[in-house]
Amino acid sequence: MNSEKAVDTRIVDPARLPFAYADALNVGDADAVLELFHPDATMHTFSGKVITGHEALRAETVQTVATRAHLTNKPKSTLIGGDTALIIVDWNLEATLPTGARISPTGTTTAVARPSADGSWRFAILDCRRAVGSPG
């Protein structure tokens, strides 16, 4: 993990969350990734696990960082209603398995974000679905 904070996690526009998430993951900054989530956030991972809370999110993030993952997010839409944002993103993840095999799954994420006490937008729910027939 990176000891230097390379990613600004003070997100004032929820449409920027997917970019900040990819930036933090791509530089291996698990702490920055976690700062983008509410403490009680829930994630449906692309591998099918449902996890809740920072401890589980940290474990998942550290595991993903260990694969030398590179995430590309392509936001499709962001809809804001009051203090809730719905974000739809197509993604591609390149990662190396412990066997050395390289995988490149693709999919679509549906996310719900809310502002935190400091006004920064954070993910509350992240539902990462792998595309049918996606490799990896």
DRENKE-970549 format. One record per residue: z, x, y of N, C-alpha, C in turn. Coordinates in pm, whole numbers, plus 50000, padded with zeros to 5 digits. Layout:
<sites>
n_up->Z; n_east->X; n_north->Y; ca_up->Z; ca_east->X; ca_north->Y; c_up->Z; c_east->X; c_north->Y;
...
</sites>
This chain:
<sites>
n_up->50000; n_east->50082; n_north->49882; ca_up->50000; ca_east->50000; ca_north->50000; c_up->50000; c_east->50087; c_north->50124;
n_up->49948; n_east->50034; n_north->50227; ca_up->49940; ca_east->50102; ca_north->50354; c_up->50075; c_east->50099; c_north->50423;
n_up->50123; n_east->50213; n_north->50474; ca_up->50248; ca_east->50213; ca_north->50548; c_up->50223; c_east->50181; c_north->50695;
n_up->50101; n_east->50192; n_north->50740; ca_up->50064; ca_east->50165; ca_north->50879; c_up->50005; c_east->50025; c_north->50887;
n_up->50054; n_east->49946; n_north->50981; ca_up->50003; ca_east->49810; ca_north->50996; c_up->49867; c_east->49814; c_north->51063;
n_up->49764; n_east->49782; n_north->50987; ca_up->49627; ca_east->49792; ca_north->51036; c_up->49570; c_east->49656; c_north->51076;
n_up->49638; n_east->49549; n_north->51042; ca_up->49584; ca_east->49415; ca_north->51063; c_up->49676; c_east->49336; c_north->51154;
n_up->49619; n_east->49274; n_north->51257; ca_up->49698; ca_east->49188; ca_north->51345; c_up->49717; c_east->49054; c_north->51276;
n_up->49841; n_east->49018; n_north->51249; ca_up->49870; ca_east->48894; ca_north->51179; c_up->49917; c_east->48783; c_north->51274;
n_up->49908; n_east->48805; n_north->51402; ca_up->49941; ca_east->48701; ca_north->51500; c_up->49814; c_east->48620; c_north->51527;
n_up->49793; n_east->48519; n_north->51448; ca_up->49669; ca_east->48443; ca_north->51450; c_up->49687; c_east->48318; c_north->51538;
n_up->49617; n_east->48313; n_north->51651; ca_up->49628; ca_east->48199; ca_north->51741; c_up->49519; c_east->48094; c_north->51716;
n_up->49417; n_east->48130; n_north->51640; ca_up->49308; ca_east->48039; ca_north->51604; c_up->49301; c_east->48035; c_north->51452;
n_up->49331; n_east->47920; n_north->51389; ca_up->49333; ca_east->47916; ca_north->51243; c_up->49200; c_east->47954; c_north->51177;
n_up->49089; n_east->47943; n_north->51249; ca_up->48960; ca_east->47985; ca_north->51194; c_up->48956; c_east->48135; c_north->51166;
n_up->49049; n_east->48212; n_north->51226; ca_up->49056; ca_east->48357; ca_north->51205; c_up->49136; c_east->48395; c_north->51080;
n_up->49212; n_east->48301; n_north->51024; ca_up->49295; ca_east->48334; ca_north->50908; c_up->49217; c_east->48394; c_north->50791;
n_up->49101; n_east->48338; n_north->50752; ca_up->49028; ca_east->48398; ca_north->50640; c_up->48987; c_east->48543; c_north->50665;
n_up->48952; n_east->48575; n_north->50789; ca_up->48913; ca_east->48713; ca_north->50822; c_up->49034; c_east->48806; c_north->50817;
n_up->49147; n_east->48761; n_north->50871; ca_up->49268; ca_east->48843; ca_north->50868; c_up->49315; c_east->48866; c_north->50725;
n_up->49304; n_east->48763; n_north->50641; ca_up->49342; ca_east->48775; ca_north->50501; c_up->49256; c_east->48880; c_north->50431;
n_up->49125; n_east->48872; n_north->50449; ca_up->49034; ca_east->48969; ca_north->50387; c_up->49061; c_east->49109; c_north->50441;
n_up->49081; n_east->49122; n_north->50572; ca_up->49107; ca_east->49253; ca_north->50631; c_up->49233; c_east->49316; c_north->50572;
n_up->49340; n_east->49237; n_north->50562; ca_up->49467; ca_east->49289; ca_north->50509; c_up->49453; c_east->49327; c_north->50362;
n_up->49388; n_east->49243; n_north->50284; ca_up->49370; ca_east->49273; ca_north->50142; c_up->49282; c_east->49396; c_north->50124;
n_up->49176; n_east->49406; n_north->50201; ca_up->49081; ca_east->49517; ca_north->50185; c_up->49139; c_east->49653; c_north->50222;
n_up->49238; n_east->49656; n_north->50311; ca_up->49304; ca_east->49784; ca_north->50343; c_up->49427; c_east->49806; c_north->50256;
n_up->49457; n_east->49712; n_north->50167; ca_up->49569; ca_east->49727; ca_north->50075; c_up->49705; c_east->49704; c_north->50139;
n_up->49710; n_east->49621; n_north->50244; ca_up->49834; ca_east->49596; ca_north->50317; c_up->49897; c_east->49465; c_north->50270;
n_up->49975; n_east->49473; n_north->50162; ca_up->50038; ca_east->49353; ca_north->50105; c_up->50132; c_east->49286; c_north->50204;
n_up->50202; n_east->49365; n_north->50286; ca_up->50293; ca_east->49306; ca_north->50385; c_up->50217; c_east->49222; c_north->50486;
n_up->50103; n_east->49271; n_north->50532; ca_up->50021; ca_east->49194; ca_north->50627; c_up->49968; c_east->49068; c_north->50561;
n_up->49927; n_east->49076; n_north->50434; ca_up->49882; ca_east->48957; ca_north->50362; c_up->49993; c_east->48852; c_north->50364;
n_up->50115; n_east->48893; n_north->50329; ca_up->50227; ca_east->48799; ca_north->50323; c_up->50261; c_east->48739; c_north->50458;
n_up->50243; n_east->48814; n_north->50565; ca_up->50270; ca_east->48761; ca_north->50699; c_up->50177; c_east->48647; c_north->50735;
n_up->50067; n_east->48633; n_north->50663; ca_up->49971; ca_east->48526; ca_north->50690; c_up->50008; c_east->48395; c_north->50620;
n_up->50119; n_east->48395; n_north->50545; ca_up->50165; ca_east->48278; ca_north->50470; c_up->50300; c_east->48230; c_north->50521;
n_up->50320; n_east->48099; n_north->50520; ca_up->50454; ca_east->48044; ca_north->50541; c_up->50539; c_east->48086; c_north->50422;
n_up->50670; n_east->48101; n_north->50439; ca_up->50756; ca_east->48146; ca_north->50329; c_up->50751; c_east->48057; c_north->50205;
n_up->50725; n_east->47928; n_north->50223; ca_up->50721; ca_east->47835; ca_north->50109; c_up->50578; c_east->47800; c_north->50068;
n_up->50482; n_east->47882; n_north->50106; ca_up->50340; ca_east->47854; ca_north->50078; c_up->50313; c_east->47849; c_north->49928;
n_up->50210; n_east->47773; n_north->49894; ca_up->50165; ca_east->47761; ca_north->49755; c_up->50020; c_east->47806; c_north->49747;
n_up->49990; n_east->47881; n_north->49640; ca_up->49853; ca_east->47928; ca_north->49618; c_up->49810; c_east->47897; c_north->49475;
n_up->49689; n_east->47843; n_north->49463; ca_up->49623; ca_east->47831; ca_north->49333; c_up->49528; c_east->47950; c_north->49328;
n_up->49558; n_east->48049; n_north->49244; ca_up->49478; ca_east->48171; ca_north->49240; c_up->49345; c_east->48147; c_north->49171;
n_up->49250; n_east->48237; n_north->49194; ca_up->49119; ca_east->48218; ca_north->49131; c_up->49128; c_east->48229; c_north->48979;
n_up->49235; n_east->48290; n_north->48928; ca_up->49252; ca_east->48300; ca_north->48783; c_up->49321; c_east->48176; c_north->48725;
n_up->49361; n_east->48082; n_north->48811; ca_up->49415; ca_east->47955; ca_north->48764; c_up->49565; c_east->47938; c_north->48775;
n_up->49637; n_east->48042; n_north->48818; ca_up->49782; ca_east->48031; ca_north->48833; c_up->49816; c_east->47957; c_north->48962;
n_up->49925; n_east->47881; n_north->48958; ca_up->49979; ca_east->47819; ca_north->49079; c_up->50111; c_east->47890; c_north->49108;
n_up->50121; n_east->47949; n_north->49228; ca_up->50239; ca_east->48025; ca_north->49265; c_up->50291; c_east->47975; c_north->49399;
n_up->50423; n_east->47986; n_north->49418; ca_up->50486; ca_east->47938; ca_north->49541; c_up->50588; c_east->48038; c_north->49590;
n_up->50590; n_east->48060; n_north->49720; ca_up->50689; ca_east->48145; ca_north->49784; c_up->50647; c_east->48290; c_north->49796;
n_up->50712; n_east->48359; n_north->49889; ca_up->50674; ca_east->48497; ca_north->49919; c_up->50690; c_east->48593; c_north->49802;
n_up->50793; n_east->48574; n_north->49718; ca_up->50812; ca_east->48665; ca_north->49605; c_up->50694; c_east->48658; c_north->49509;
n_up->50653; n_east->48537; n_north->49474; ca_up->50538; ca_east->48520; ca_north->49384; c_up->50409; c_east->48564; c_north->49452;
n_up->50395; n_east->48533; n_north->49580; ca_up->50275; ca_east->48576; ca_north->49654; c_up->50268; c_east->48728; c_north->49663;
n_up->50382; n_east->48793; n_north->49682; ca_up->50384; ca_east->48940; ca_north->49687; c_up->50339; c_east->48998; c_north->49553;
n_up->50392; n_east->48947; n_north->49444; ca_up->50354; ca_east->48998; ca_north->49311; c_up->50204; c_east->48983; c_north->49289;
n_up->50149; n_east->48868; n_north->49325; ca_up->50005; ca_east->48845; ca_north->49309; c_up->49925; c_east->48939; c_north->49398;
n_up->49970; n_east->48957; n_north->49521; ca_up->49899; ca_east->49043; ca_north->49616; c_up->49902; c_east->49188; c_north->49572;
n_up->50018; n_east->49236; n_north->49529; ca_up->50030; ca_east->49375; ca_north->49483; c_up->49938; c_east->49398; c_north->49363;
n_up->49933; n_east->49301; n_north->49273; ca_up->49844; ca_east->49312; ca_north->49157; c_up->49698; c_east->49317; c_north->49201;
n_up->49661; n_east->49234; n_north->49297; ca_up->49523; ca_east->49233; ca_north->49346; c_up->49488; c_east->49363; c_north->49417;
n_up->49580; n_east->49413; n_north->49499; ca_up->49558; ca_east->49539; ca_north->49570; c_up->49537; c_east->49652; c_north->49469;
n_up->49610; n_east->49649; n_north->49358; ca_up->49598; ca_east->49753; ca_north->49256; c_up->49459; c_east->49758; c_north->49193;
n_up->49384; n_east->49649; n_north->49202; ca_up->49248; ca_east->49646; ca_north->49146; c_up->49144; c_east->49705; c_north->49242;
n_up->49192; n_east->49761; n_north->49353; ca_up->49102; ca_east->49813; ca_north->49457; c_up->49005; c_east->49702; c_north->49500;
n_up->49063; n_east->49586; n_north->49523; ca_up->48984; ca_east->49467; ca_north->49555; c_up->48917; c_east->49478; c_north->49692;
n_up->48800; n_east->49419; n_north->49698; ca_up->48730; ca_east->49403; ca_north->49826; c_up->48688; c_east->49256; c_north->49835;
n_up->48742; n_east->49187; n_north->49934; ca_up->48716; ca_east->49045; ca_north->49953; c_up->48624; c_east->49023; c_north->50072;
n_up->48523; n_east->48939; n_north->50051; ca_up->48437; ca_east->48896; ca_north->50160; c_up->48453; c_east->48745; c_north->50174;
n_up->48497; n_east->48700; n_north->50290; ca_up->48512; ca_east->48557; ca_north->50318; c_up->48402; c_east->48511; c_north->50411;
n_up->48345; n_east->48395; n_north->50380; ca_up->48243; ca_east->48333; ca_north->50464; c_up->48289; c_east->48191; c_north->50497;
n_up->48362; n_east->48175; n_north->50609; ca_up->48411; ca_east->48042; ca_north->50645; c_up->48298; c_east->47941; c_north->50661;
n_up->48321; n_east->47822; n_north->50605; ca_up->48224; ca_east->47714; ca_north->50616; c_up->48265; c_east->47614; c_north->50723;
n_up->48396; n_east->47584; n_north->50731; ca_up->48441; ca_east->47491; ca_north->50834; c_up->48592; c_east->47503; c_north->50856;
n_up->48632; n_east->47468; n_north->50976; ca_up->48773; ca_east->47459; ca_north->51012; c_up->48790; c_east->47331; c_north->51091;
n_up->48882; n_east->47246; n_north->51045; ca_up->48910; ca_east->47119; ca_north->51111; c_up->49057; c_east->47119; c_north->51149;
n_up->49085; n_east->47103; n_north->51278; ca_up->49222; ca_east->47105; ca_north->51327; c_up->49261; c_east->46965; c_north->51372;
n_up->49375; n_east->46918; n_north->51321; ca_up->49431; ca_east->46790; ca_north->51363; c_up->49579; c_east->46810; c_north->51392;
n_up->49614; n_east->46811; n_north->51520; ca_up->49753; ca_east->46833; ca_north->51558; c_up->49800; c_east->46971; c_north->51516;
n_up->49905; n_east->46974; n_north->51433; ca_up->49960; ca_east->47102; ca_north->51389; c_up->49918; c_east->47137; c_north->51247;
n_up->49802; n_east->47087; n_north->51205; ca_up->49751; ca_east->47115; ca_north->51071; c_up->49603; c_east->47151; c_north->51081;
n_up->49564; n_east->47253; n_north->51005; ca_up->49423; ca_east->47292; ca_north->51000; c_up->49377; c_east->47292; c_north->50855;
n_up->49258; n_east->47241; n_north->50831; ca_up->49192; ca_east->47246; ca_north->50701; c_up->49080; c_east->47347; c_north->50713;
n_up->49083; n_east->47448; n_north->50625; ca_up->48987; ca_east->47558; ca_north->50632; c_up->48913; c_east->47567; c_north->50499;
n_up->48781; n_east->47569; n_north->50502; ca_up->48698; ca_east->47581; ca_north->50382; c_up->48623; c_east->47714; c_north->50391;
n_up->48633; n_east->47795; n_north->50285; ca_up->48577; ca_east->47930; ca_north->50286; c_up->48509; c_east->47960; c_north->50153;
n_up->48386; n_east->48010; n_north->50157; ca_up->48323; ca_east->48068; ca_north->50039; c_up->48364; c_east->48214; c_north->50033;
n_up->48387; n_east->48267; n_north->49913; ca_up->48434; ca_east->48404; ca_north->49900; c_up->48368; c_east->48477; c_north->49784;
n_up->48374; n_east->48609; n_north->49793; ca_up->48332; ca_east->48699; ca_north->49685; c_up->48438; c_east->48807; c_north->49677;
n_up->48487; n_east->48832; n_north->49557; ca_up->48590; ca_east->48933; ca_north->49536; c_up->48537; c_east->49035; c_north->49437;
n_up->48539; n_east->49161; n_north->49475; ca_up->48505; ca_east->49269; ca_north->49383; c_up->48634; c_east->49340; c_north->49348;
n_up->48657; n_east->49361; n_north->49219; ca_up->48781; ca_east->49423; ca_north->49174; c_up->48756; c_east->49501; c_north->49046;
n_up->48844; n_east->49597; n_north->49018; ca_up->48836; ca_east->49677; ca_north->48897; c_up->48952; c_east->49640; c_north->48805;
n_up->48920; n_east->49598; n_north->48684; ca_up->49022; ca_east->49563; ca_north->48586; c_up->49089; c_east->49690; c_north->48532;
n_up->49207; n_east->49677; n_north->48470; ca_up->49273; ca_east->49794; ca_north->48411; c_up->49186; c_east->49868; c_north->48309;
n_up->49089; n_east->49798; n_north->48250; ca_up->48997; ca_east->49860; ca_north->48154; c_up->48892; c_east->49946; c_north->48222;
n_up->48883; n_east->49934; n_north->48355; ca_up->48780; ca_east->50006; ca_north->48431; c_up->48659; c_east->49921; c_north->48461;
n_up->48650; n_east->49803; n_north->48398; ca_up->48537; ca_east->49714; ca_north->48424; c_up->48547; c_east->49657; c_north->48565;
n_up->48433; n_east->49649; n_north->48631; ca_up->48427; ca_east->49593; ca_north->48767; c_up->48386; c_east->49447; c_north->48756;
n_up->48458; n_east->49358; n_north->48825; ca_up->48424; ca_east->49216; ca_north->48825; c_up->48391; c_east->49171; c_north->48967;
n_up->48313; n_east->49064; n_north->48977; ca_up->48273; ca_east->49012; ca_north->49108; c_up->48272; c_east->48859; c_north->49107;
n_up->48390; n_east->48797; n_north->49091; ca_up->48392; ca_east->48651; ca_north->49095; c_up->48363; c_east->48599; c_north->49235;
n_up->48309; n_east->48478; n_north->49240; ca_up->48282; ca_east->48409; ca_north->49366; c_up->48343; c_east->48270; c_north->49358;
n_up->48360; n_east->48208; n_north->49472; ca_up->48415; ca_east->48073; ca_north->49471; c_up->48431; c_east->48017; c_north->49610;
n_up->48508; n_east->47909; n_north->49616; ca_up->48537; ca_east->47841; ca_north->49742; c_up->48687; c_east->47817; c_north->49751;
n_up->48741; n_east->47844; n_north->49866; ca_up->48883; ca_east->47819; ca_north->49892; c_up->48897; c_east->47705; c_north->49991;
n_up->48989; n_east->47615; n_north->49959; ca_up->49031; ca_east->47512; ca_north->50053; c_up->49172; c_east->47549; c_north->50094;
n_up->49195; n_east->47563; n_north->50223; ca_up->49326; ca_east->47605; ca_north->50272; c_up->49379; c_east->47507; c_north->50376;
n_up->49511; n_east->47495; n_north->50376; ca_up->49581; ca_east->47420; ca_north->50479; c_up->49668; c_east->47519; c_north->50554;
n_up->49659; n_east->47517; n_north->50686; ca_up->49739; ca_east->47609; ca_north->50769; c_up->49819; c_east->47528; c_north->50870;
n_up->49935; n_east->47586; n_north->50906; ca_up->50021; ca_east->47526; ca_north->51009; c_up->50071; c_east->47638; c_north->51099;
n_up->50103; n_east->47608; n_north->51223; ca_up->50161; ca_east->47711; ca_north->51308; c_up->50306; c_east->47738; c_north->51266;
n_up->50347; n_east->47863; n_north->51279; ca_up->50486; ca_east->47901; ca_north->51251; c_up->50567; c_east->47889; c_north->51379;
n_up->50695; n_east->47921; n_north->51371; ca_up->50784; ca_east->47909; ca_north->51487; c_up->50736; c_east->47991; c_north->51607;
n_up->50670; n_east->48105; n_north->51580; ca_up->50623; ca_east->48190; ca_north->51690; c_up->50484; c_east->48149; c_north->51742;
n_up->50430; n_east->48039; n_north->51686; ca_up->50300; ca_east->47990; ca_north->51731; c_up->50181; c_east->48045; c_north->51654;
n_up->50204; n_east->48145; n_north->51569; ca_up->50096; ca_east->48202; ca_north->51488; c_up->50065; c_east->48108; c_north->51371;
n_up->49937; n_east->48091; n_north->51345; ca_up->49896; ca_east->48007; ca_north->51232; c_up->49918; c_east->48082; c_north->51102;
n_up->49967; n_east->48010; n_north->51000; ca_up->49994; ca_east->48066; ca_north->50867; c_up->49942; c_east->47970; c_north->50761;
n_up->49902; n_east->48028; n_north->50648; ca_up->49862; ca_east->47945; ca_north->50535; c_up->49985; c_east->47873; c_north->50478;
n_up->49970; n_east->47744; n_north->50451; ca_up->50072; ca_east->47667; ca_north->50380; c_up->50027; c_east->47643; c_north->50236;
n_up->49897; n_east->47621; n_north->50220; ca_up->49836; ca_east->47599; ca_north->50088; c_up->49704; c_east->47674; c_north->50084;
n_up->49682; n_east->47743; n_north->49974; ca_up->49556; ca_east->47815; ca_north->49954; c_up->49510; c_east->47782; c_north->49813;
n_up->49397; n_east->47712; n_north->49801; ca_up->49345; ca_east->47670; ca_north->49671; c_up->49214; c_east->47744; c_north->49647;
n_up->49222; n_east->47855; n_north->49574; ca_up->49107; ca_east->47943; ca_north->49548; c_up->49043; c_east->47904; c_north->49416;
n_up->48927; n_east->47845; n_north->49421; ca_up->48858; ca_east->47801; ca_north->49300; c_up->48737; c_east->47890; c_north->49275;
n_up->48730; n_east->47941; n_north->49153; ca_up->48615; ca_east->48024; ca_north->49115; c_up->48498; c_east->47932; c_north->49085;
n_up->48380; n_east->47974; n_north->49129; ca_up->48259; ca_east->47896; ca_north->49106; c_up->48231; c_east->47889; c_north->48956;
n_up->48181; n_east->47775; n_north->48912; ca_up->48143; ca_east->47759; ca_north->48772; c_up->48038; c_east->47863; c_north->48737;
n_up->48060; n_east->47936; n_north->48630; ca_up->47966; ca_east->48039; ca_north->48588; c_up->47981; c_east->48169; c_north->48663;
n_up->48080; n_east->48178; n_north->48751; ca_up->48101; ca_east->48301; ca_north->48828; c_up->48144; c_east->48414; c_north->48736;
n_up->48085; n_east->48533; n_north->48750; ca_up->48123; ca_east->48645; ca_north->48664; c_up->48265; c_east->48690; c_north->48693;
n_up->48331; n_east->48745; n_north->48592; ca_up->48464; ca_east->48801; ca_north->48613; c_up->48567; c_east->48704; c_north->48574;
</sites>
